[in-house]
Amino acid sequence: MNIIQAVLLGLLAGLAIWDSRVGGILMIDRPLVLGPLVGLILGDFVTGIIVGGSLELVMMGVVGIGSATPPDTISGAILATAFAIVSKLDISAAVALALPIATLGQLIGILDRTLNSYFDRRAQKAADYGNTGGIETSLWGGALLFFVSYFLLVFLGVLLGSGVIKTFVEMIPKNITHGLTVASGMLPALGIAILMQLLFDKKNVAFFFIGWSITALLGVNTVGAAVIGTCIAYCIFQYTRRDNSNFADRTLSDDLGGEL
């Protein structure tokens, strides 16, 4: 694997981590998309599709909720697919290799989010003074931090090889990994607390308890809860639209009556 391919894979990782931060959610960060793109770069599109699809099945449920930092699907998918193509690994070996890489990417993601607190404070200070340019610079600074870190992770991982990456993960002191794991475990509670701040008002608090009741008390799974929530939202939309239409008709009738 030459250095140009390593650079291209690093750029792919940087663009993928920007998917939900800069360009909107285009699903570039999913293994199902990254696998074929890695295959195109390395000249084995078929293997890229197979490995990417297999990793998508494994990582389908890996989603960041609130402030939680899940295992990194981007570095795991790109490097595992690249090593599978270059080293001619079978699918099971590639999937197994993706897990320690995703763990390393998770640690880097936690580090990036911690360092981003600097840009958060900088943006807040700029907002206090009405400095829109400072706010924009701070926002791009945080995004650039993610881009550079994931570019380097994949670029160096491709150049060094899978064995070095796995050895590096195993060399990280247990107290550091344990501390990051504990900190990461606290972040979902923070994310839920932030969401609850938005939900707990007179208009929305009932929906929170409805969702909690159907999942905790009735044992409905996530898909069932989503279907029930969609039905409730549809009913509210229909009744609200009907009430607004009736109100508009009455208002128009009153206006015409006044003119007559």
Phi and psi in degrees as a GROMACS rama.xvg file:
@    title "Ramachandran Plot"
@    xaxis  label "Phi"
@    yaxis  label "Psi"
@TYPE xy
-86.3499  172.917  ASN-2
-70.0779  -29.6473  ILE-3
-64.723  -42.8606  ILE-4
-64.7543  -37.5188  GLN-5
-63.3085  -40.9989  ALA-6
-64.5526  -43.8146  VAL-7
-61.9713  -40.9941  LEU-8
-67.2397  -37.3379  LEU-9
-63.483  -42.9299  GLY-10
-63.6177  -37.4703  LEU-11
-61.6824  -42.2796  LEU-12
-63.6516  -42.2012  ALA-13
-63.6367  -42.2615  GLY-14
-67.6311  -35.3334  LEU-15
-67.4196  -39.8736  ALA-16
-70.4533  -19.9221  ILE-17
-83.2287  -7.21899  TRP-18
-52.6354  -49.952  ASP-19
-97.683  6.44044  SER-20
-113.61  -26.5977  ARG-21
-125.94  -51.8029  VAL-22
-96.7122  8.58389  GLY-23
86.1193  174.252  GLY-24
-87.6835  99.0326  ILE-25
-105.697  2.95799  LEU-26
66.1071  22.6816  MET-27
-69.4047  -24.241  ILE-28
-82.6022  2.63942  ASP-29
-87.5046  143.37  ARG-30
-56.3364  -31.2753  PRO-31
-62.7729  -28.2417  LEU-32
-93.4323  -41.5352  VAL-33
-66.1807  -38.8727  LEU-34
-56.0149  -54.2326  GLY-35
-61.7904  -35.8675  PRO-36
-64.9873  -40.5036  LEU-37
-62.7714  -40.5356  VAL-38
-61.0708  -38.5945  GLY-39
-64.8224  -41.6514  LEU-40
-66.2843  -38.4579  ILE-41
-95.4995  0.469798  LEU-42
81.0148  21.771  GLY-43
-139.63  77.3578  ASP-44
-64.9636  -37.4983  PHE-45
-63.8879  -48.3085  VAL-46
-62.3294  -37.1122  THR-47
-60.7568  -41.3851  GLY-48
-64.8331  -45.155  ILE-49
-64.7954  -48.2995  ILE-50
-67.9096  -42.8369  VAL-51
-61.1415  -42.476  GLY-52
-65.165  -39.3481  GLY-53
-66.0321  -41.8444  SER-54
-68.5569  -32.1593  LEU-55
-63.0908  -39.0806  GLU-56
-62.9078  -36.3998  LEU-57
-75.3815  -40.4245  VAL-58
-101.781  13.922  MET-59
-60.6576  -35.3359  MET-60
-89.362  3.256  GLY-61
-84.2603  97.485  VAL-62
-134.536  134.955  VAL-63
-77.6801  118.212  GLY-64
-106.719  123.509  ILE-65
64.2514  -124.177  GLY-66
-99.173  10.7086  SER-67
-70.3316  148.329  ALA-68
-116.358  100.21  THR-69
-81.783  171.497  PRO-70
-53.551  141.031  PRO-71
-79.3713  113.574  ASP-72
-75.7533  -22.9445  THR-73
-71.8391  -59.5945  ILE-74
-63.9551  -38.4906  SER-75
-60.3943  -45.2397  GLY-76
-70.376  -45.121  ALA-77
-65.4898  -50.9533  ILE-78
-69.5937  -39.9703  LEU-79
-64.381  -41.1862  ALA-80
-65.9556  -41.663  THR-81
-63.051  -44.5891  ALA-82
-67.895  -34.0266  PHE-83
-64.8356  -37.7025  ALA-84
-74.1149  -46.3036  ILE-85
-72.4533  -44.1808  VAL-86
-92.6612  1.64169  SER-87
57.8107  43.7623  LYS-88
-77.5689  152.841  LEU-89
-80.6419  173.448  ASP-90
-63.7834  -43.9739  ILE-91
-62.5312  -39.6192  SER-92
-67.1341  -38.6276  ALA-93
-64.9417  -41.3917  ALA-94
-64.7261  -42.7893  VAL-95
-63.8414  -35.5415  ALA-96
-70.5161  -29.9102  LEU-97
-66.7638  -27.4607  ALA-98
-67.5812  -50.1665  LEU-99
-65.4454  -32.8048  PRO-100
-65.6136  -42.955  ILE-101
-63.1244  -33.0262  ALA-102
-66.1564  -42.7431  THR-103
-62.6739  -42.5944  LEU-104
-62.156  -34.1393  GLY-105
-63.6798  -43.3527  GLN-106
-62.8254  -40.9197  LEU-107
-65.8961  -37.2705  ILE-108
-63.1459  -39.7039  GLY-109
-64.7866  -41.6392  ILE-110
-62.8733  -42.9655  LEU-111
-61.2653  -43.1071  ASP-112
-66.6112  -33.0066  ARG-113
-68.5723  -44.9231  THR-114
-67.34  -27.0244  LEU-115
-66.6866  -15.3342  ASN-116
-60.3719  -28.4194  SER-117
-63.0773  -47.3655  TYR-118
-67.3961  -30.7632  PHE-119
-63.0456  -47.271  ASP-120
-65.5533  -37.6729  ARG-121
-65.4462  -41.4515  ARG-122
-66.6944  -39.5004  ALA-123
-63.7292  -41.1313  GLN-124
-65.0847  -40.2628  LYS-125
-65.1479  -38.1268  ALA-126
-65.6761  -36.8027  ALA-127
-60.6606  -31.3327  ASP-128
-98.8602  5.83697  TYR-129
68.9238  25.6909  GLY-130
-91.1364  90.4485  ASN-131
-66.5362  -32.453  THR-132
-64.9515  -38.8048  GLY-133
-66.5496  -35.8907  GLY-134
-64.0157  -46.311  ILE-135
-63.2468  -41.7822  GLU-136
-62.4792  -39.9033  THR-137
-65.89  -41.6774  SER-138
-63.7919  -42.8759  LEU-139
-70.9589  -29.2953  TRP-140
-63.2477  -43.081  GLY-141
-64.8188  -41.198  GLY-142
-65.5133  -38.6407  ALA-143
-65.9643  -34.033  LEU-144
-60.5501  -44.768  LEU-145
-62.9041  -45.0893  PHE-146
-60.13  -49.75  PHE-147
-64.961  -43.5821  VAL-148
-65.031  -41.5793  SER-149
-77.4207  -29.5383  TYR-150
-61.6265  -47.795  PHE-151
-65.2025  -39.3663  LEU-152
-59.477  -48.4125  LEU-153
-74.9361  -42.0566  VAL-154
-59.0229  -50.2789  PHE-155
-69.4344  -35.0296  LEU-156
-62.9335  -39.5206  GLY-157
-67.0126  -42.6221  VAL-158
-70.8202  -38.2153  LEU-159
-81.5318  -34.2128  LEU-160
102.708  164.538  GLY-161
-66.497  -36.3226  SER-162
-63.2361  -40.0571  GLY-163
-66.9137  -41.503  VAL-164
-61.3975  -46.9789  ILE-165
-63.9316  -40.3226  LYS-166
-65.0196  -39.7114  THR-167
-63.2249  -41.7471  PHE-168
-61.0931  -41.7599  VAL-169
-70.8355  -23.0598  GLU-170
-81.2749  -15.2067  MET-171
-64.3873  127.698  ILE-172
-56.0678  142.807  PRO-173
-62.2135  -35.954  LYS-174
-66.0351  -32.3602  ASN-175
-70.6589  -48.8096  ILE-176
-63.2365  -37.6549  THR-177
-65.6652  -41.2529  HIS-178
-64.0795  -42.8694  GLY-179
-65.9408  -35.641  LEU-180
-65.5109  -43.1891  THR-181
-62.6616  -44.2437  VAL-182
-62.8228  -40.7702  ALA-183
-65.3875  -34.8501  SER-184
-67.2198  -25.4949  GLY-185
-79.2437  -24.1231  MET-186
-65.2358  -38.1168  LEU-187
-58.7793  -37.8175  PRO-188
-62.9458  -39.442  ALA-189
-64.296  -43.0039  LEU-190
-61.7003  -42.1728  GLY-191
-64.5089  -39.9856  ILE-192
-62.5603  -39.9462  ALA-193
-64.3715  -42.4751  ILE-194
-65.6271  -37.2987  LEU-195
-66.9162  -29.2094  MET-196
-61.1718  -35.5971  GLN-197
-76.7095  -31.2148  LEU-198
-82.358  -31.8562  LEU-199
-82.5245  77.7246  PHE-200
-139.708  175.536  ASP-201
-63.4158  -26.6765  LYS-202
-85.1227  -32.997  LYS-203
-111.458  -14.5624  ASN-204
-63.3996  -30.7744  VAL-205
-63.1292  -37.3447  ALA-206
-67.1968  -33.0009  PHE-207
-62.4606  -46.449  PHE-208
-71.9824  -28.6898  PHE-209
-64.7431  -46.2635  ILE-210
-62.946  -41.9657  GLY-211
-64.6432  -38.8736  TRP-212
-67.0372  -44.2553  SER-213
-73.0874  -23.3537  ILE-214
-92.1645  -44.5702  THR-215
-82.3745  -40.3564  ALA-216
-92.7018  -40.1141  LEU-217
-94.3678  -10.889  LEU-218
72.9399  24.0989  GLY-219
-74.8209  136.566  VAL-220
-77.2623  179.986  ASN-221
-63.8927  -39.9892  THR-222
-63.6869  -44.6932  VAL-223
-62.65  -41.7053  GLY-224
-63.5536  -38.1573  ALA-225
-65.2078  -39.1983  ALA-226
-65.2404  -44.8703  VAL-227
-62.2747  -43.697  ILE-228
-61.893  -39.285  GLY-229
-64.3109  -41.1304  THR-230
-63.6542  -42.6722  CYS-231
-62.9485  -44.9366  ILE-232
-62.2671  -38.6975  ALA-233
-65.5451  -42.8664  TYR-234
-62.782  -44.0102  CYS-235
-62.2539  -41.3819  ILE-236
-62.1913  -44.4443  PHE-237
-64.9955  -46.5235  GLN-238
-66.5599  -37.9345  TYR-239
-66.1359  -41.4126  THR-240
-65.6392  -38.1606  ARG-241
-66.6112  -42.1074  ARG-242
-65.2699  -40.6975  ASP-243
-65.6633  -37.5347  ASN-244
-65.686  -43.0393  SER-245
-64.6757  -39.5553  ASN-246
-64.2267  -41.4773  PHE-247
-64.8041  -39.2225  ALA-248
-65.0136  -41.739  ASP-249
-65.8343  -40.221  ARG-250
-64.2012  -42.5201  THR-251
-65.2149  -39.8009  LEU-252
-64.3178  -42.3638  SER-253
-63.5917  -39.9187  ASP-254
-64.7832  -43.2211  ASP-255
-67.0731  -38.5051  LEU-256
-64.5883  -37.767  GLY-257
-65.1581  -37.0189  GLY-258
-70.6918  -35.5938  GLU-259
